[in-house]
């Protein structure tokens, strides 16, 4: 399964965000290096995010990125 690199542009609400597929790689190492380089190129004040998603196809990757995830519960020792 390939690794997809997406640019996530925030929308007016958390549920509405624009996803733009930038690249696709076969190995995680390549995808990680490329994503780090893209993040370094972006400005500090930029609200966009660069994320890597591992999925069967591009549609599944987009669906996973659009999922609403609950915040993890922080334990006392993690604070």
C-alpha positions in Angstrom: 0.0 0.0 0.0 1.3 3.5 -0.8 1.9 6.4 1.4 0.1 9.6 0.4 1.2 13.1 1.3 -1.6 15.6 1.7 -1.7 19.3 2.3 -4.6 20.2 4.6 -6.0 23.7 4.4 -8.4 24.6 7.2 -11.9 25.7 6.4 -14.4 27.9 8.2 -15.1 25.0 10.6 -13.2 21.9 11.6 -15.5 19.7 9.6 -14.8 21.6 6.4 -11.2 21.3 5.4 -9.7 21.2 2.0 -7.4 18.2 1.2 -4.9 18.4 -1.6 -2.9 15.3 -2.6 0.7 16.4 -3.2 2.6 13.1 -3.7 2.6 9.3 -3.4 5.5 7.1 -2.2 5.9 3.4 -1.8 8.1 3.5 1.3 7.6 5.4 4.6 11.1 6.6 4.7 10.8 8.4 1.4 7.4 9.9 2.4 8.7 11.0 5.8 11.7 12.8 4.3 9.7 14.5 1.6 7.0 15.6 4.1 9.6 17.1 6.4 11.1 19.0 3.6 7.7 20.4 2.6 7.0 21.4 6.2 10.4 23.2 6.3 9.5 25.1 3.1 6.2 26.4 4.6 6.2 29.5 6.7 5.7 29.4 10.5 2.6 31.5 10.4 1.0 29.2 7.8 -2.1 27.4 9.0 -1.8 24.6 6.5 -0.6 21.1 7.6 1.3 18.4 5.7 0.3 14.9 6.7 1.2 11.4 5.6 -1.5 8.8 5.3 -1.1 5.0 4.6 -4.0 3.6 2.7 -5.1 1.2 -0.1 -6.1 4.1 -2.4 -6.4 7.9 -2.5 -10.1 7.9 -1.6 -9.5 5.8 1.6 -6.7 8.2 2.6 -8.9 11.2 2.2 -11.7 9.5 4.3 -9.2 8.8 7.1 -8.0 12.4 7.1 -11.6 13.7 7.3 -12.6 11.4 10.3 -13.4 13.2 13.5 -11.0 11.8 16.2 -11.6 12.2 19.9 -8.8 13.9 21.9 -6.7 11.3 23.7 -7.1 11.2 27.5 -4.0 12.6 29.2 -2.9 10.7 32.2 -1.5 12.5 35.2 2.1 11.6 34.4 1.7 12.8 30.8 0.9 16.4 31.8 
